[in-house]
């Protein structure tokens, strides 16, 4: 999350305090605690998982992947070898310009992989479908992170939020239009086709009532054939980027025993900044069933700086809150990088990490400052074009010198 996110979160804390006694705008029918695990999105099967589920919950995911690979390759499946590449895209708001630039520079270098598995959180969820479908969507990826401004994303409604007449500090109607622009019917069809070949695209949100991360299988939704598939995917992308308090939450309708409820989903970055795949899932089960000889690499793009950044904090409420939140987000993100490293080591996956260099010193003047975003995009592009020096371990994990 960028500086815009931090300021919005700090303001939302103040708005919550002022409007703490206000009534709900439109009371929703929340899923009772005893039924949370039974809730499902109508007409869809096996399209989402709790991020902290036990391994048994992912048997269906592994089974689908095995079946898809066998159908795509037939008797040749067991004879396949080589490398399968995974791309994980983190949150970061407008700092997603770094990841966009890196990917496009990587394309022009000529050795960007055809990613077998792509995951995204928050701003990473916005770019994940484009990255999943490959370099043909690089023009859209560049446009999204070099031409947008604050007005293209949201309009402020701070007073309404403070008095309890709105559920967020901004109205994200413009962002809904952007999601629809970049997640099209054609893309839905292409994602479904790739899903049937065994490739995976997943996006993370946070179920705020349950305080748990939710991993959505976007390919399974696209391939479902449901007329509601495109609308649901757009909802999920919007939810993954819904900064709590700043952006309105996304209510997703679910059913339990024939009764309709609404879940509240917000930014996936609330529970994790970036994810490889749910820890309960292991690709080794797929490898064993198919019998192929596959190596895996994961490329993690953390759309943020990793190193501490010193800044004198003013003795005022909002600066203190903003600085504290930014520190929390940074350290949480580093913890996620360690979790991915542990999972990758367990599963024999080669670990590769990229993040915004500490010497990039441009400062955004607003949430989506075009000058800042273009400068960051250019830096990412240059690094990708030259061949990014991928870090092989999380920050601070470098081997001790003898």
C-alpha positions in Angstrom: 0.0 0.0 0.0 1.2 3.5 -0.9 1.2 6.8 0.9 -2.4 7.4 -0.3 -3.5 4.2 1.4 -1.8 5.2 4.7 -3.4 8.6 4.8 -6.8 7.2 4.0 -6.5 4.5 6.7 -5.5 7.2 9.2 -8.4 9.4 8.2 -10.8 6.4 8.4 -9.7 5.8 12.0 -10.7 9.3 12.8 -14.0 9.0 10.9 -14.8 5.8 12.8 -14.2 7.5 16.1 -16.4 10.5 15.2 -19.2 8.4 13.7 -19.0 5.5 16.1 -22.6 5.9 17.2 -24.1 6.2 13.7 -26.5 3.5 12.5 -25.7 1.2 9.6 -26.5 2.8 6.2 -28.3 -0.3 4.9 -28.1 -3.2 7.3 -27.0 -6.4 5.5 -27.8 -9.9 6.4 -24.5 -11.2 7.5 -23.6 -14.9 7.6 -24.0 -16.3 11.1 -20.7 -17.5 12.6 -21.9 -21.1 12.8 -22.6 -21.1 9.0 -19.5 -19.3 7.7 -17.8 -22.4 6.4 -21.0 -23.5 4.6 -21.5 -20.3 2.7 -21.2 -20.5 -1.1 -21.7 -18.3 -4.1 -24.8 -19.5 -5.9 -24.3 -21.4 -9.2 -20.6 -21.8 -8.6 -18.7 -24.8 -7.2 -15.1 -25.0 -5.9 -14.2 -21.4 -6.8 -12.7 -20.2 -3.5 -10.8 -21.4 -0.5 -9.9 -20.0 2.9 -6.3 -18.9 2.9 -5.7 -20.9 6.1 -7.6 -24.1 5.2 -6.2 -27.5 6.0 -4.6 -29.6 3.2 -7.7 -31.7 2.8 -9.6 -28.6 1.5 -7.4 -28.4 -1.6 -7.9 -32.0 -2.9 -10.4 -30.7 -5.4 -8.0 -28.0 -6.6 -5.2 -30.6 -7.1 -7.7 -33.0 -8.7 -8.8 -30.4 -11.3 -5.3 -29.5 -12.1 -4.4 -33.2 -12.7 -7.4 -33.7 -14.9 -6.8 -30.6 -16.9 -3.1 -31.4 -17.5 -4.0 -35.0 -18.6 -6.7 -33.7 -21.0 -4.4 -31.0 -22.4 -1.4 -33.3 -23.0 -2.9 -36.8 -23.1 -0.3 -39.7 -22.8 2.5 -37.2 -23.2 1.8 -35.6 -19.8 3.9 -38.1 -17.8 6.8 -37.5 -20.2 6.8 -33.7 -19.7 9.8 -32.0 -18.1 11.2 -28.5 -17.8 10.2 -25.6 -15.6 6.8 -24.2 -14.6 6.9 -20.5 -13.5 4.8 -18.8 -10.8 4.2 -15.1 -10.6 2.9 -13.4 -7.4 1.9 -9.8 -7.5 1.6 -7.8 -4.2 -0.4 -4.9 -3.1 1.0 -1.4 -3.2 -1.6 1.1 -4.7 0.0 3.3 -7.3 3.3 1.6 -6.5 2.0 -1.1 -8.8 3.6 1.0 -11.5 6.9 -0.7 -10.5 5.6 -4.2 -11.2 3.9 -3.1 -14.4 7.2 -1.5 -15.7 9.2 -4.5 -14.6 6.9 -7.0 -16.4 6.9 -4.9 -19.6 10.7 -4.4 -19.5 11.0 -8.2 -19.0 8.9 -8.8 -22.1 11.2 -6.6 -24.2 14.3 -8.3 -22.8 12.8 -11.4 -24.4 13.0 -14.0 -21.6 9.8 -13.3 -19.7 8.2 -16.7 -18.8 4.8 -17.9 -19.8 3.6 -18.1 -16.2 1.8 -21.3 -15.2 0.4 -19.9 -12.0 -0.4 -16.2 -11.2 -1.7 -14.7 -7.9 -2.6 -11.1 -7.1 -3.5 -9.0 -4.1 -4.9 -5.5 -4.2 -3.2 -3.6 -7.0 -1.6 -6.9 -7.8 -5.2 -8.2 -8.4 -5.7 -5.5 -10.9 -2.7 -6.5 -13.0 -2.9 -10.3 -12.4 -5.3 -11.1 -15.2 -3.3 -9.0 -17.7 0.0 -10.7 -16.6 -1.7 -14.1 -16.7 -2.7 -13.7 -20.3 0.7 -12.6 -21.4 2.6 -9.8 -23.1 -0.3 -9.2 -25.6 -1.9 -7.2 -22.8 1.2 -5.1 -22.0 -0.3 -2.0 -23.6 -3.3 -2.2 -21.3 -0.9 -2.8 -18.3 1.2 0.2 -19.2 -1.9 2.4 -19.7 -3.3 1.5 -16.3 -0.2 2.5 -14.5 1.0 5.6 -16.4 -2.1 7.5 -17.5 -4.5 7.3 -14.5 -5.0 10.1 -12.0 -6.9 10.4 -8.7 -10.1 11.3 -10.4 -9.9 8.2 -12.5 -10.0 6.0 -9.4 -12.3 7.7 -6.8 -14.0 10.9 -5.6 -13.8 12.0 -2.0 -16.8 12.0 0.4 -15.0 12.6 3.7 -17.8 14.7 5.3 -20.4 12.0 4.5 -18.1 9.3 6.0 -17.5 11.3 9.2 -21.2 11.9 9.9 -22.0 8.3 9.2 -23.8 8.9 5.9 -21.3 6.9 3.9 -19.3 3.7 4.5 -16.0 5.0 3.2 -14.0 8.2 2.6 -14.2 7.9 -1.2 -16.7 6.8 -3.8 -15.0 4.3 -6.1 -17.5 4.5 -9.0 -14.6 5.5 -11.3 -12.6 2.5 -10.2 -15.5 0.2 -11.0 -15.4 1.6 -14.5 -11.7 0.9 -14.8 -12.1 -2.7 -13.6 -14.7 -3.2 -16.2 -12.5 -1.7 -18.9 -9.5 -3.9 -18.0 -11.5 -7.1 -17.3 -13.5 -7.8 -20.5 -15.6 -10.5 -21.9 -12.8 -11.4 -24.3 -10.4 -11.8 -21.3 -13.0 -14.0 -19.5 -13.0 -16.3 -22.5 -9.2 -16.5 -22.7 -8.8 -17.1 -18.9 -11.3 -19.9 -19.2 -9.4 -21.5 -22.0 -6.1 -21.3 -20.1 -7.8 -22.7 -17.0 -8.8 -25.8 -19.0 -5.2 -26.4 -19.8 -4.3 -26.6 -16.1 -3.0 -23.0 -15.6 -4.2 -21.2 -12.5 -5.1 -17.6 -11.8 -6.0 -16.7 -8.2 -6.8 -13.4 -6.4 -7.0 -12.8 -2.6 -9.6 -10.8 -0.6 -10.3 -10.5 3.1 -13.6 -11.7 4.6 -13.8 -9.0 7.2 -16.5 -10.7 9.3 -14.5 -13.9 9.5 -11.1 -12.1 9.8 -9.7 -14.6 7.2 -8.2 -14.4 3.8 -10.1 -15.8 0.9 -8.4 -17.2 -2.2 -10.6 -17.0 -5.4 -9.9 -19.3 -8.3 -10.6 -16.9 -11.1 -10.0 -19.5 -13.8 -12.7 -21.7 -12.3 -15.1 -18.9 -12.3 -14.4 -17.9 -15.9 -14.8 -21.6 -17.0 -18.0 -22.1 -15.1 -20.2 -21.0 -18.0 -22.3 -18.9 -15.6 -23.8 -15.7 -17.0 -22.7 -14.1 -13.7 -19.0 -15.0 -14.0 -17.7 -11.8 -15.4 -19.6 -9.7 -12.8 -18.3 -11.8 -10.0 -14.7 -11.6 -11.1 -15.0 -7.8 -11.3 -16.5 -7.8 -7.8 -13.5 -9.8 -6.6 -10.9 -7.5 -8.2 -12.7 -4.5 -6.7 -12.9 -6.1 -3.3 -9.2 -7.1 -3.3 -8.3 -3.4 -3.8 -11.0 -2.1 -1.4 -8.8 -0.3 1.3 -10.9 -0.7 4.4 -12.5 2.6 5.6 -11.1 4.5 2.6 -12.8 2.5 -0.2 -16.3 1.0 0.3 -16.3 -2.7 1.1 -17.7 -5.1 -1.5 -20.7 -7.2 -0.4 -20.8 -10.6 -2.1 -24.0 -12.5 -2.0 -23.8 -16.1 -0.7 -26.3 -18.8 0.2 -26.5 -21.3 3.0 -29.3 -23.9 2.9 -31.2 -21.9 0.4 -31.1 -18.6 2.4 -29.4 -15.5 1.0 -26.7 -13.6 3.0 -24.1 -11.0 2.2 -20.4 -11.3 3.1 -18.2 -8.2 3.5 -15.0 -8.4 1.6 -12.1 -5.8 1.6 -8.5 -5.4 0.5 -6.7 -8.7 0.4 -3.7 -6.8 1.9 -5.5 -6.7 5.3 -4.6 -10.4 5.8 -1.6 -10.7 3.5 0.4 -8.4 1.1 1.3 -11.2 -1.3 0.8 -15.0 -1.5 2.3 -17.9 -3.4 -0.6 -20.4 -3.1 -2.5 -21.5 0.0 -0.1 -23.2 2.3 -2.4 -26.2 2.5 -1.9 -26.8 -1.3 1.2 -28.6 -2.5 2.1 -29.1 -6.1 3.9 -32.3 -5.2 0.5 -34.1 -5.2 0.0 -33.1 -8.8 3.6 -34.1 -9.7 3.1 -37.6 -8.1 -0.2 -38.2 -9.9 1.0 -37.2 -13.3 4.5 -38.6 -13.1 6.2 -35.7 -14.9 9.6 -34.2 -14.1 8.9 -30.6 -13.4 11.0 -27.9 -11.7 9.3 -24.7 -10.4 10.3 -21.1 -10.0 8.4 -18.4 -8.2 8.9 -14.7 -9.1 7.5 -12.4 -6.4 7.0 -8.7 -7.3 6.6 -6.7 -4.1 5.3 -3.3 -5.2 6.9 -1.5 -2.3 10.2 -0.7 -0.7 11.6 -3.2 1.7 14.3 -1.2 3.6 13.3 1.1 6.5 12.9 4.7 5.5 13.6 7.3 8.1 11.3 10.3 8.4 10.6 12.6 11.3 7.0 12.1 12.4 5.0 15.2 13.5 3.5 15.1 17.0 0.0 15.1 15.6 -2.8 12.4 15.4 -2.9 11.8 11.7 0.9 11.8 11.0 1.4 9.4 13.9 -1.4 7.1 12.7 -0.2 7.2 9.1 3.4 6.5 10.0 2.4 3.6 12.3 0.1 2.0 9.7 2.9 2.3 7.0 5.3 0.6 9.3 2.8 -2.1 10.1 2.1 -2.7 6.4 5.8 -2.9 5.5 6.7 -5.4 8.3 3.6 -7.5 7.5 4.7 -7.6 3.9 8.2 -8.8 4.9 6.6 -11.5 7.0 4.6 -12.7 4.0 7.9 -12.9 2.0 9.3 -15.2 4.7 6.2 -17.4 4.6 6.5 -17.7 0.8 10.2 -18.6 1.3 9.3 -21.3 3.8 6.6 -22.8 1.5 8.9 -22.6 -1.5 11.7 -24.4 0.4 9.2 -27.1 1.5 8.0 -27.7 -2.1 11.4 -27.3 -3.9 10.4 -24.1 -5.6 13.2 -21.7 -6.7 12.7 -18.3 -4.9 13.1 -15.0 -6.7 12.1 -11.6 -5.2 11.9 -8.1 -6.7 11.0 -4.9 -4.9 11.3 -1.1 -5.4 15.0 -0.1 -4.9 15.8 1.9 -1.8 17.5 4.6 -3.9 14.2 5.4 -5.8 13.5 8.7 -4.1 10.6 10.3 -6.0 7.7 11.3 -3.8 4.0 11.1 -4.9 2.1 14.3 -4.4 -1.3 12.5 -4.4 -2.6 9.0 -4.4 -2.3 8.5 -8.1 0.3 11.1 -9.1 0.9 10.5 -12.9 4.4 12.0 -12.7 5.4 9.8 -9.8 3.8 6.7 -11.4 5.6 7.3 -14.7 8.9 7.7 -13.0 8.4 4.5 -11.0 7.2 2.7 -14.1 10.3 3.8 -16.0 12.5 2.5 -13.2 10.8 -0.9 -13.1 11.0 -1.0 -16.9 14.7 -0.3 -17.0 15.4 -3.0 -14.4 13.3 -5.5 -16.2 14.8 -4.6 -19.6 18.3 -5.0 -18.2 17.6 -8.2 -16.4 16.4 -7.7 -12.8 18.9 -9.1 -10.2 16.4 -11.2 -8.4 16.9 -11.7 -4.7 17.1 -15.3 -3.7 16.1 -14.9 -0.1 13.8 -12.6 1.9 15.3 -9.3 3.3 17.6 -9.9 6.2 17.9 -13.6 5.5 21.2 -13.4 3.7 23.8 -16.1 4.7 26.1 -15.0 7.5 29.6 -14.2 6.5 32.3 -16.6 7.8 
